[in-house]
Amino acid sequence: MKTDMMLNASHVPASEVLSRIVEIIVETVNAARFVPVQKESFAKFSNYLERIIPVLTELSKKNINNAVEVLSREIKVGRQLVLDCSKRNKIYLLVNCRRIVRRLEDTTRDISQALSALALLDFSSSITEEITKLQDNMLRAEFRAAVAEIEILEKIELGIQERNVDRSYANNLLLLIAETVGIPTELSTLKKEFEAFKKEVEEKKLRTDQAEAVQMDQIIALLGRADAASSLEEKEIKYFKKRYSLGSQALEPLQSFYCPITREVMVDPVETSTGQTFERNAIQKWFAEGKTNCPLTMTLLDTSILRPNKTLRLSIEEWKNRNTMITIGSMRTKLQSDDEQEVLHSLSQMKELCEERDLHREWVVFENYIPILIELLGAKNRDMRIHALVILCILARDSDDNKEKFAHVDNAIEAIVKSLARRIGESKLAVALLLELSKSEVVCHCIGKVQGCILLLVTMTSQEDTQASRDAKELLENLSFLDQNVILMAKANYFSPLLQRLSSGPENIKIIMATTLAEMELSDHGKLTLFEEGVLGPLLHLITHVDVKIKEAAVKALQNLSTLPPNGLWMIREGAVDPLLDLLYCHSSSFPSLGEHVAATIMNLAISTAVEEASKTELSLLKSDEDISRLFSLINLTGPDVQRSILRTFHAMCQPQSATEIRSKLRECSAVQVLVQLCELNNATVRANAVKLFCCLTVDGDDGMLLEHLDQRCVETLLRIIRTSNDNEEITAAIGIVANIPKDQTQITHWLLAAGAPTVIFRFLSDRNYTSSGRNHLIENATRALCRFNVTTNQEWQRRAAEAGIILVLVQVLNSGTALAKRYAAISLAQFSESSVKLSRPIKKHGGLWCWAPPPETACPVHMGICSVESSFCLLEAGAVQPLVRVLGEPDIGACEAALGALLTLIDGERLQNGTKALAEANAIAAIIRLLRSPSVQLQEKSLYALERIFRLVEFKQKYGTLAQMPLVDITQRGNNAIKSLAAKILAHLNVLHEQSSYF
């Protein structure tokens, strides 16, 4: 609101108006990153807006107070659209994505029209050409809803049109929406988001037309059938409220429910042109037989007209539901009867109802039949047990809530496990049920703890390749997350036959066994146990096999097992690297799938070498310069999956601080040139990994090798990645590259400024909504990168940064950032502060009568002029002194040294008296004295320099001298020669030593 008021004020200078428009553009671009729908459309819109910034920069040199009014208005409209979409409910945004796209397109064209007025002004030819090109691009811009979003809308429209009441349809639809717009798929989160959607629709109804309101109600009704729309408890309460109101007797169908042709109750009733209603299939068959008269009235029919009788269909469904509720509710006494035939009949009826509709399964669970069905597993009658198992399998597949209900029934899992030991038909159903239940983490723990379960399953796996055997293997994999189960599997000799078949079985068995190892979701202990059992030898032998399918199966198994770092180190020690590299070199082009798995396995080995245990053993993945060069060269010869793995391999090897040698070798083999090219790829995954490795190589790179490839195009590419990427690690790495570029490269700095780098990077510091697991690292890199734009030698750069609000944000970093972020924030603040003395505005002396003079301006107590954060970068005005003093008390030496450097700018030269007073008021002098005991000689020396100046002032010598004496004496006795004499000089100021002392 404040910004809008300022833009509308006609007396505001044009330069300030344009500056505010730039702020709005930056705010809009930043907000667009958080819109969960139409990401490509909003990214395109953001790109257009960013291209306007250089034009506005050129406009600021001209007197155009009236020329930007329309442009500012249209950009504000765009900002409002983006802000609305970044804050609205995600489901609401998706169902309205078509409207959003139309508004985005209209806004882009309106801004284009506003630019046309600017094209008439007197600009340089390049700027005029850019305005014309930008205006034309925006005028012709077409925005389309994303394919995934349109597909969801079509499913919604189909569900509404067909009056779909299937709960699974609503569940799948809501999950699809959640995955598309980035909502976590936990039921509680989905329920919360759906409730927020309904609330937003209710608020919107007052402002929308009737048609849209009806459409929203239909969407809510459709999605409202999903599990997440209401809790299980709410559904259960609703069910019993209705069931208890029905009575206990089933109702006969009304005569109108029957089809006149089939004489059966209709499922899909339709009206003909005469108004008579028939079952759709029956009347269509009537027409197909060449009959064109009405079966009832014999009137000639228009065979092209068949209208769904929705009212009758709903009445039939309601009647069916009512009778089914009564039927299900009355089964309890029949299932607990002593008459086995009656029990079997009820079980058969329940099975049919459960198979018919998911709603029926829900009602069976609400009636608490799971405990009764579990109890029937102990019946003597085998058919009863089998029927019960079939129904329990159906109920377990229906939902995670149903699975967890099994865990709350006494001895339920034990009863099912007992069925594993019975005849093949029953054991097959039992293992299928346990496999389904194991998909719930809660129940999986219960299964794994039942005595004898593992042994029975291992026995089942030894059968021929049947479905029951495959289910038993998969169930063992699910249960292997518990170490005790892996031990039981080993004791039951489960692994030995597996390894024996790998070594000596037929080729098809080798493939099956290796594939099993590749797909097993083992615990870390399980993976280690397999290596201890000797799995590595047979697998390494298989990767040299002539059959490519066997090679690939073996490599997949190694890929799975090598995700555990100790196994990765084990593979390196046993010589797995060379045969894997040979496979990659020989087969990456002819057998791409094999190459992908080999590259992923090598990547896992590289990650293993980065762990602490690896550094102790000094294992090296690549032994020679030739290996490094040859593996890196494959990046240009392989597909994106292999490229990604190779890049991650080198990133893992280069990331440790001590990995200077391999970083140097990569730079020597022209890796930087390749990585710069990869940064321009459209494949986001490959590009992100290239940027991360590129950042590693700039940490300690030779300036010549690095700068040779850092041209203006590369700089612009990095800035585009920072602006548009959705990968936070990639953004962090790209900013890290900017931070690592030597600061004396003024040409690169000019390119960065021209591309808007300070504004782009600054937004990550200023945006409080930006959160991620790597936020701290991002803030560190952003703070480091901004140091290059705050150098004292260029006060114009400093002014731009200060006007953007960077100084106050740097102060916030001092309060809440990591030690490294605080260090660079303090360095930047020191650079700003060094310019303050020249920029502090002298106080004007007013002549004439004092009573008519304006009130005197308040002078800065340090600089003795008029100071502000934006104009003179004053640390006092920014409130930076206290935070800097607090940093002096932190354990990180680098942060302390930087903070002290910033504070010392306040006592440079003639500011000694005033600056020292400001430091004393902030308790900084006592903190500086405490630094004399720091283990860092450099920090001690800087503290001594400060105190030597401060103690020239009698007032502060008397107040703090006693506090400093013992640390100073200690330095004169134990310090190195570089600081002994300085400490002695201060002691002389304090009259503790004579000026002729031998310490000087």
Secondary structure, 3 states (H helix, E strand, C coil): CHHHHHHHCCCCCHHHHHHHHHHHHHHHHHHHCCCCCCHHHHHHHHHHHHHHHHHHHHHCCCCCCCCCHHHHHHHHHHHHHHHHHHHCCHHHHHHCHHHHHHHHHHHHHHHHHHHHHHCCCCCCHHHHHHHHHHHHHHHHCCCCCCHHHHHHHHHHHHHHHCCCCCHHHHHHHHHHHHHHHCCCCCHHHHHHHHHHHHHHHHHHHCCCCHHHHHHHHHHHHHHCCCHHHCCHHHHHHHHHHHHCCCCCCCCCCCHHHECCCCCCECCCEEECCCCCEEEHHHHHHHHHCCCCECCCCCCECCCCCCEECHHHHHHHHHHHHHHHHHHHHCHHHHHCCCCHHHHHHHHHHHHHHHHHCHHHHHHHHHCCCHHHHHHHCCCCCHHHHHHHHHHHHHHHHHCHHHHHHHHCCCCHHHHHHHHHCCCHHHHHHHHHHHHHHCCCHHHHHHHHCCCCHHHHHHHHHCCCCCHHHHHHHHHHHHHCCCHHHHHHHHHCCCHHHHHHHHHHCCHHHHHHHHHHHHHCCCCHHHHHHHHHCCCHHHHHHHCCCCCHHHHHHHHHHHHHHCCCHHHHHHHHHCCCHHHHHHHHHHHCCCCHHHHHHHHHHHHHHHHHHCCHHHHHHCCCCCCCHHHHHHHHHHHHCCCHHHHHHHHHHHHHHHCCCCCHHHHHHHHHCCHHHHHHHHCCCCCHHHHHHHHHHHHHHCCCCCHHHHHCCCCHHHHHHHHHHHHHCCCHHHHHHHHHHHHHCCCCCHHHHHHHHHCCHHHHHHHHHHCCCCCCCCHHHHHHHHHHHHHHHCCCCCHHHHHHHHHCCHHHHHHHHHHHCCHHHHHHHHHHHHHHHHCHHHHCECCCCCCCCHHHCCCCCCCCCCCCCECCHHHHCCCCCCCCHHHHHHHHCCCCHHHHHHHHHHHHHHHCHHHHHHHHHHHHHCCHHHHHHHHHHCCCHHHHHHHHHHHHHHCCCHHHHHHHHHHHHHHHHHHHHHCCHHHHHHHHHHHHHCCCCCCCCCCC
